[in-house]
Each structure stands twice: as structure tokens, then as C-alpha cells.
Amino acid sequence: MESTNQSNSKTAQVLIILASFVIIVAGMKAAESIIVPFLLAVFISIVTSPPYFWLQKKGIPKGFSLLIVILFFLLVISLIGVLIGTSVTDFTTKLPFYEAKLQDQTQAVITWLTEKKFIEPDFKLSNAFNPASILQIVGDTFNQVGNLFANGFLILLTVIFMMSEISGLPLKLKKILSKPDESISRFQSVFQDINKYIAIKTWISLGTGVLVFILLIIIGVDYAILWAVLAFALNYIPTIGSIIALIPPTLLTIVQLGFGEAGIVLVGYVVINTIMGNILEPKFMGKGLGLSTLVVFLSLIFWGWILGPIGMLLSVPLTITIKIALDSSDETRWLSVMLGPDSFE
């Protein structure tokens, strides 16, 4: 009888946890317009916190350190906006032309394959895959991201408040925690690991974007800066992100220059991502901050469904954060191992 009660109790506990998870996910989905700017602010705060603390160590007052960091961040964002703003507008304006031309070229390939009897005469590409639709998806995504940055003032204010409060957080934790030294040490370890991941990933992504820009400029592909920024952003998504990033510029190269140049772009992307993602990144990142390919793919779908395009870009940093937090406790470390890559050093 007692064992039956214990079994029922565990079942009820599991059901409560699952119900709570569903409620939390539903709430996040409903509050997407609030959560996305907040998560962006958290991401920006983590990225900018190292120079903020470094300036304070150099003897610069807290207020001036925060002002310098915020002004530098605004300068970088403004430069990016100036560089890609015109490209985004021009690209979305020309989308119908690119789509029509890509459909014509695709149909020509289908006709050739039909004549060579590689495919059936009644084959319709739209039933399997429509390459032109990818350019439309890219255009819609850029428009959604542009609409998000209309809330830039709210994001900036949130970043300023977070940065001003972060230095006083250890003192607050000491007052509310039962074991402050142990808990603060664990919190600092988690924060350092998250900061390490984002810092390394940002530099690797920046290098990837620069190399992509140089490649596309040499070949003569339109909107090279736009595709470089896309490669930078999607590089935060391991493996899958680099594949997604190469599709739009490759399709545009087919439309603009032909299949030969598109092949060069494809090979160039593969070489760049192999060097940056498979050689340099593991060297600096280490195995402890990795995720399995399946977890990356599932997190991309999950966070993208909840938070849209920004959720897809932040999917891996968000999942890495959860993994690091799980790894900080003995009781949940097994979950962290399950989220990690297949092999460990």
C-alpha cells in the first residue's frame, strides 16, 4: 500500500512538473513582444559587462564606465544600421524580380533534367521545394528584425539599468541566501562560463562575417555586407546556422552571376565555416560548453516557435545558459551531460 502511494506521489509530481512547463511555455509565447527585447537586453549586458568591469578596474568611475560602454555600443549599432539599412530596403524592393528570375532558372534546370530522363515529366518543384520562397523568407525576417529595433530605446534603457545593478548583485545575494559564499561562487562560475561562451562565439562569428564579406566582394555578389551580417548572426547557431546562412547568397549568386560563381560561393562558405567552426572554435571553446547536434536542432525549433527569428538567433546561447546552470549542481549535472556533445575529453 505504501509503495503504491509513493508511486502515485511520483506520478503526480511528474504531471505537475509537465503542467507547469506547459503553462510557462504558453506564457512565454503570449508575452513574446516583452520577452524578446528583455532577452536581447540580457544578451547585450553579458557581452558588454567585461569592458565595463575592465574600465572600473582602471580607476574610471562606475558612471563614466557605463557611459563609455553604452556610447561605444550605440556607435557600433549605428554603423551596422547605416551599412545594412539601405541594403535591406533595396533587397526587399527587388525581391519580386529575384524570385521571378530564380523560378525561370530553376524551371530551365527542371526541363533539362526531364529531357535527360532524370525526373518524371509531370514533376513539379513547388510540391517538393521552392528555392524562390527562401528569398521571401529572408526578406520577411529582415523586416521583422527591423521592426524589433523600433523598440531600441526600451532595450537600451533595460541594458543601462542591468549594467548599473550588476555590480551590486553580490551584496544583495549575501543578504538573502543561507549560504552566501558558496552560492555566490557558484553564480559567478556560471556567469563566467556564459560570458566565456558568448565572448568566444562573438569573436568567431565576427571573423566568419568578415571572411564572408571579403569572399562575396571578390566574386561580385550584391549586398555583400548584408550577407556578412547574416553569417555573423547565424553563426551563433552551430552547424545549422552556417548552412542557413549560405543559402540566400548562393541563390542570389545564381540569379546574378550564374551557377559557376554560385559553386565558388558555396565552396568558399564551406571552407570558411570549416576553419572557423571546426578548427578555431573548438580550440578556444573546449568540450564543456558544447551541445549535441540534436539539442541544437531542437532548441532552434523550440525557441524559434516561442520567440520568432530572434529566438532562433538566441536559441543556442539560451540553451547553453540552461546547460551551464544545470552543470553547476550535482543533482542536475546529468541533464547537462545529456545536452552535451557525444564525445568528451
PyMOL commands that set and color helices and strands:
alter all, ss='L'
color gray80, all
select helices_A, chain A and resi 2-30+32-57+62-115+125-128+131-166+169-176+180-219+224-234+240-256+259-285+287-289+293-313+315-327+333-339
alter helices_A, ss='H'
color red, helices_A
deselect
rebuild
show_as cartoon
